[in-house]
Amino acid sequence: MTSTPELRTASRTLAPDATEITTALVVISRDGRAHPMQEAFVRHDAFQCGYCTPAQIMSAVALLAERRAKTDEDIREFMSGNLCRCAAYPNIVAAIREVADIGGTDARV
């Protein structure tokens, strides 16, 4: 958990029984290197303004961890709850496909 009272309270409200809460920052900093999904997002320009990027990356990592990225249609369906104002959807699918194709199922969290 976090050290500030405000964040502890929010964390307990959102996930009262959780012993660990994973964020995009945890995914990037676990071993000091970017997660393969984050690297793929950069290579494929899968973000523009960056507003939706943390949620897109967290969902993409979960998608691969659950081994549900068999087709691009599977990826689009799983990611459909994440809205991107900049319409980077084709690039997001391409980034996820790249990591899925190299066997990326490690959520590293």
C-alpha positions as a Markdown table, in Angstrom:
| # | Residue | x | y | z |
|---|---|---|---|---|
| 1 | Met | 0.0 | 0.0 | 0.0 |
| 2 | Thr | 1.0 | 3.6 | -0.3 |
| 3 | Ser | 2.3 | 5.8 | 2.5 |
| 4 | Thr | 0.0 | 8.8 | 2.2 |
| 5 | Pro | -3.4 | 8.6 | 4.0 |
| 6 | Glu | -5.3 | 9.9 | 1.0 |
| 7 | Leu | -4.0 | 7.1 | -1.3 |
| 8 | Arg | -4.4 | 4.4 | 1.3 |
| 9 | Thr | -8.0 | 5.4 | 1.7 |
| 10 | Ala | -8.6 | 5.4 | -2.0 |
| 11 | Ser | -6.9 | 2.0 | -2.4 |
| 12 | Arg | -8.9 | 0.4 | 0.4 |
| 13 | Thr | -12.1 | 1.8 | -1.1 |
| 14 | Leu | -11.4 | 0.5 | -4.6 |
| 15 | Ala | -9.9 | -2.8 | -3.6 |
| 16 | Pro | -10.5 | -3.4 | 0.1 |
| 17 | Asp | -9.3 | -7.0 | 0.2 |
| 18 | Ala | -6.3 | -6.5 | -2.1 |
| 19 | Thr | -2.8 | -7.1 | -0.8 |
| 20 | Glu | -1.3 | -5.6 | -3.9 |
| 21 | Ile | -2.7 | -3.1 | -6.5 |
| 22 | Thr | -1.1 | -3.1 | -9.9 |
| 23 | Thr | -0.7 | 0.2 | -11.8 |
| 24 | Ala | 0.9 | 1.1 | -15.1 |
| 25 | Leu | 3.8 | 2.5 | -13.1 |
| 26 | Val | 4.3 | -0.8 | -11.3 |
| 27 | Val | 4.4 | -2.6 | -14.7 |
| 28 | Ile | 7.1 | -0.2 | -16.0 |
| 29 | Ser | 9.2 | -0.2 | -12.9 |
| 30 | Arg | 9.2 | -3.7 | -11.5 |
| 31 | Asp | 12.7 | -4.5 | -12.7 |
| 32 | Gly | 13.7 | -1.0 | -13.8 |
| 33 | Arg | 12.9 | -1.7 | -17.5 |
| 34 | Ala | 9.8 | -1.0 | -19.6 |
| 35 | His | 7.4 | -3.9 | -20.0 |
| 36 | Pro | 7.5 | -5.4 | -23.6 |
| 37 | Met | 3.9 | -4.0 | -24.1 |
| 38 | Gln | 5.1 | -0.5 | -23.3 |
| 39 | Glu | 8.0 | -0.9 | -25.7 |
| 40 | Ala | 5.6 | -2.1 | -28.4 |
| 41 | Phe | 3.3 | 0.8 | -27.8 |
| 42 | Val | 6.2 | 3.2 | -28.5 |
| 43 | Arg | 7.3 | 1.3 | -31.6 |
| 44 | His | 3.8 | 1.2 | -33.1 |
| 45 | Asp | 3.0 | 4.8 | -32.0 |
| 46 | Ala | 0.0 | 3.3 | -30.2 |
| 47 | Phe | -0.6 | 6.5 | -28.2 |
| 48 | Gln | -0.9 | 10.1 | -29.2 |
| 49 | Cys | -2.1 | 12.3 | -26.5 |
| 50 | Gly | -1.3 | 9.7 | -23.8 |
| 51 | Tyr | -4.6 | 10.2 | -21.9 |
| 52 | Cys | -5.8 | 6.6 | -22.3 |
| 53 | Thr | -2.3 | 4.9 | -22.5 |
| 54 | Pro | -2.2 | 3.6 | -18.9 |
| 55 | Ala | -5.6 | 1.9 | -19.2 |
| 56 | Gln | -4.7 | 0.6 | -22.6 |
| 57 | Ile | -1.5 | -0.9 | -21.5 |
| 58 | Met | -3.0 | -2.5 | -18.3 |
| 59 | Ser | -5.8 | -4.0 | -20.4 |
| 60 | Ala | -3.4 | -5.2 | -23.0 |
| 61 | Val | -1.1 | -6.9 | -20.4 |
| 62 | Ala | -4.2 | -8.5 | -18.8 |
| 63 | Leu | -5.4 | -9.7 | -22.2 |
| 64 | Leu | -2.0 | -11.5 | -22.9 |
| 65 | Ala | -1.8 | -12.8 | -19.3 |
| 66 | Glu | -5.3 | -14.4 | -19.8 |
| 67 | Arg | -4.1 | -15.8 | -23.2 |
| 68 | Arg | -7.1 | -14.2 | -25.0 |
| 69 | Ala | -5.3 | -12.6 | -28.0 |
| 70 | Lys | -5.8 | -15.4 | -30.5 |
| 71 | Thr | -7.0 | -13.1 | -33.3 |
| 72 | Asp | -7.1 | -9.3 | -34.0 |
| 73 | Glu | -10.8 | -9.5 | -33.5 |
| 74 | Asp | -10.2 | -11.0 | -30.0 |
| 75 | Ile | -7.9 | -8.1 | -29.2 |
| 76 | Arg | -10.4 | -5.5 | -30.5 |
| 77 | Glu | -13.2 | -7.1 | -28.5 |
| 78 | Phe | -11.2 | -7.3 | -25.3 |
| 79 | Met | -10.0 | -3.7 | -25.6 |
| 80 | Ser | -13.4 | -2.3 | -26.6 |
| 81 | Gly | -14.0 | -0.8 | -23.2 |
| 82 | Asn | -11.0 | 1.5 | -23.5 |
| 83 | Leu | -11.8 | 4.7 | -25.4 |
| 84 | Cys | -9.1 | 6.5 | -27.3 |
| 85 | Arg | -9.8 | 10.1 | -28.3 |
| 86 | Cys | -7.0 | 10.1 | -30.9 |
| 87 | Ala | -8.3 | 6.9 | -32.7 |
| 88 | Ala | -5.0 | 5.1 | -32.4 |
| 89 | Tyr | -6.9 | 1.8 | -32.3 |
| 90 | Pro | -5.1 | 0.1 | -35.3 |
| 91 | Asn | -1.7 | 1.0 | -33.7 |
| 92 | Ile | -2.8 | -0.4 | -30.4 |
| 93 | Val | -3.9 | -3.7 | -32.0 |
| 94 | Ala | -0.6 | -3.9 | -33.9 |
| 95 | Ala | 1.4 | -3.4 | -30.6 |
| 96 | Ile | -0.6 | -6.0 | -28.8 |
| 97 | Arg | -0.3 | -8.4 | -31.8 |
| 98 | Glu | 3.5 | -7.9 | -31.8 |
| 99 | Val | 3.8 | -8.9 | -28.2 |
| 100 | Ala | 1.4 | -11.7 | -28.5 |
| 101 | Asp | 3.2 | -13.1 | -31.5 |
| 102 | Ile | 6.5 | -13.3 | -29.5 |
| 103 | Gly | 4.7 | -15.2 | -26.7 |
| 104 | Gly | 4.3 | -12.3 | -24.4 |
| 105 | Thr | 2.1 | -13.5 | -21.6 |
| 106 | Asp | 4.2 | -12.3 | -18.7 |
| 107 | Ala | 2.2 | -9.7 | -16.8 |
| 108 | Arg | 5.4 | -9.1 | -14.7 |
| 109 | Val | 3.3 | -7.9 | -11.8 |
